Amino acid sequence: MNFKNVTIAGSGVLGYQIAFQTAFHGFNVTVYDINDKVLDKAKAKFELMSEAFKRDLGATQEQLDATFKNLHYNSDLKEAVKDADLVIEAVPENPQIKLDFYQKLAKAAPEKTIFATNSSTLLPSQFADTTGRPEKFAALHFANTIWINNTAEIMGHADTDRAVFDALVDFAKAIGMVALPLYKEQPGYILNSLLVPLLSAATNLLVNDVADFETIDKTWMVATGAPMGPFGILDVVGITTAYNINQMQAEKTQDPLKIKTVEYLKEQFIDKNKLGVATGEGFYKYPNPAYKEKNFLK
Ligand SMILES: NC(=O)c1ccc[n+]([C@@H]2O[C@H](COP(=O)([O-])OP(=O)(O)OC[C@H]3O[C@@H](n4cnc5c(N)ncnc54)[C@H](O)[C@@H]3O)[C@@H](O)[C@H]2O)c1
């Protein structure tokens, strides 16, 4: 299975990054979104991406010119997928929007086309039947700022064809990702299955007044050799994401500790616009967070 033409559906936060990364690595990419106005916005974001590729990866002007030549745009679904070997879906994280999209895509795409979802929290089995080609469908999950944090988790559902799964692993490598295969469906994939409980345990210790956040980070860093602790990671992920996850858990479980965590994050961070690295301050102040100082681990 050799992919040449790749269509990226949805040109939002992740979609445009996947499109640029794929085009940079020589694939013929079509970017699809709901209308031409949204696609114009994506074009503007590609200019910013090319600056990031120069700065972070040392990309040459020649490579970037070739990347732009590989990028095409279409807001007509049938046209956008007519030659696609692979469609990567990065439409909003809303089950109904995704179901509607797969219904239309199933009709519009040629039989050969493989579909992959970039969904962070929904499972491929939720959409497999709607795709009309369950054996040619799996998840291919990227992380934000994919050209630096270049993980690609590949996860099929029970009926994904093994050859399709392997082709997605090869494709991920071909676009410069570290391919991370999962052999069964797992909510949160590998990364969030590890990260969410770690971050949650850290905020529990803090909100329960067991220790201060620097001591918690210091414990993790000294004991495991990690370059940052859970609160350093929370600043990178963004406090808003942590707040949203805790709020969902609090609503579901009514756990008093979770409710206290939600209030704490709101009062101390969200209301003060201390949202992490992105706003210059979260638990730590940036660009020189205290955990990077020489004496922090003493
Ligand atoms: N943002 C992240 O950090 C991140 C990380 C990993 C995975 N993801 C996943 O990627 C997917 C997209 O997330 P995002 O953050 O890029 O969302 P986003 O809201 O930034 O972008 C979604 C894009 O999809 C378009 N869209 C809406 N309906 C559509 C339709 N019917 N057909 C085609 N396009 C449509 C929107 O116009 C928008 O451009 C989600 O499944 C999300 O879980 C996001």
PDBQT file of the ligand as one rigid body, heavy atoms in Angstrom, charges set to zero:
ROOT
HETATM    1  N1  LIG A 301      -6.006  20.802  19.256  1.00  0.00    +0.000 N 
HETATM    2  C1  LIG A 301      -5.214  19.836  19.696  1.00  0.00    +0.000 C 
HETATM    3  O1  LIG A 301      -4.280  20.057  20.485  1.00  0.00    +0.000 OA
HETATM    4  C2  LIG A 301      -5.419  18.420  19.198  1.00  0.00    +0.000 A 
HETATM    5  C3  LIG A 301      -4.395  17.478  19.404  1.00  0.00    +0.000 A 
HETATM    6  C4  LIG A 301      -4.548  16.172  18.915  1.00  0.00    +0.000 A 
HETATM    7  C5  LIG A 301      -5.715  15.824  18.238  1.00  0.00    +0.000 A 
HETATM    8  N2  LIG A 301      -6.712  16.756  18.073  1.00  0.00    +0.000 N 
HETATM    9  C6  LIG A 301      -7.933  16.319  17.379  1.00  0.00    +0.000 C 
HETATM   10  O2  LIG A 301      -7.962  16.870  16.067  1.00  0.00    +0.000 OA
HETATM   11  C7  LIG A 301      -9.322  17.092  15.681  1.00  0.00    +0.000 C 
HETATM   12  C8  LIG A 301      -9.470  18.550  15.278  1.00  0.00    +0.000 C 
HETATM   13  O3  LIG A 301      -9.142  19.339  16.391  1.00  0.00    +0.000 OA
HETATM   14  P1  LIG A 301      -8.683  20.861  16.221  1.00  0.00    +0.000 P 
HETATM   15  O4  LIG A 301      -8.189  21.292  17.538  1.00  0.00    +0.000 OA
HETATM   16  O5  LIG A 301      -7.822  20.986  15.012  1.00  0.00    +0.000 OA
HETATM   17  O6  LIG A 301     -10.119  21.522  15.917  1.00  0.00    +0.000 OA
HETATM   18  P2  LIG A 301     -10.446  22.966  15.332  1.00  0.00    +0.000 P 
HETATM   19  O7  LIG A 301     -11.782  23.311  15.838  1.00  0.00    +0.000 OA
HETATM   20  O8  LIG A 301      -9.290  23.883  15.505  1.00  0.00    +0.000 OA
HETATM   21  O9  LIG A 301     -10.570  22.696  13.738  1.00  0.00    +0.000 OA
HETATM   22  C9  LIG A 301     -11.594  21.969  13.155  1.00  0.00    +0.000 C 
HETATM   23  C10 LIG A 301     -11.684  22.329  11.672  1.00  0.00    +0.000 C 
HETATM   24  O10 LIG A 301     -12.657  21.506  11.078  1.00  0.00    +0.000 OA
HETATM   25  C11 LIG A 301     -13.478  22.293  10.225  1.00  0.00    +0.000 C 
HETATM   26  N3  LIG A 301     -14.771  21.631  10.062  1.00  0.00    +0.000 N 
HETATM   27  C12 LIG A 301     -15.898  21.750  10.791  1.00  0.00    +0.000 A 
HETATM   28  N4  LIG A 301     -16.853  20.939  10.287  1.00  0.00    +0.000 NA
HETATM   29  C13 LIG A 301     -16.315  20.323   9.232  1.00  0.00    +0.000 A 
HETATM   30  C14 LIG A 301     -16.780  19.398   8.287  1.00  0.00    +0.000 A 
HETATM   31  N5  LIG A 301     -18.008  18.902   8.349  1.00  0.00    +0.000 N 
HETATM   32  N6  LIG A 301     -15.944  19.003   7.302  1.00  0.00    +0.000 NA
HETATM   33  C15 LIG A 301     -14.684  19.463   7.242  1.00  0.00    +0.000 A 
HETATM   34  N7  LIG A 301     -14.180  20.347   8.097  1.00  0.00    +0.000 NA
HETATM   35  C16 LIG A 301     -14.981  20.762   9.084  1.00  0.00    +0.000 A 
HETATM   36  C17 LIG A 301     -13.549  23.649  10.899  1.00  0.00    +0.000 C 
HETATM   37  O11 LIG A 301     -13.895  24.657   9.945  1.00  0.00    +0.000 OA
HETATM   38  C18 LIG A 301     -12.112  23.785  11.421  1.00  0.00    +0.000 C 
HETATM   39  O12 LIG A 301     -11.267  24.345  10.426  1.00  0.00    +0.000 OA
HETATM   40  C19 LIG A 301     -10.190  16.690  16.866  1.00  0.00    +0.000 C 
HETATM   41  O13 LIG A 301     -10.680  15.399  16.664  1.00  0.00    +0.000 OA
HETATM   42  C20 LIG A 301      -9.224  16.738  18.035  1.00  0.00    +0.000 C 
HETATM   43  O14 LIG A 301      -9.554  15.818  19.061  1.00  0.00    +0.000 OA
HETATM   44  C21 LIG A 301      -6.573  18.043  18.517  1.00  0.00    +0.000 A 
ENDROOT
TORSDOF 0
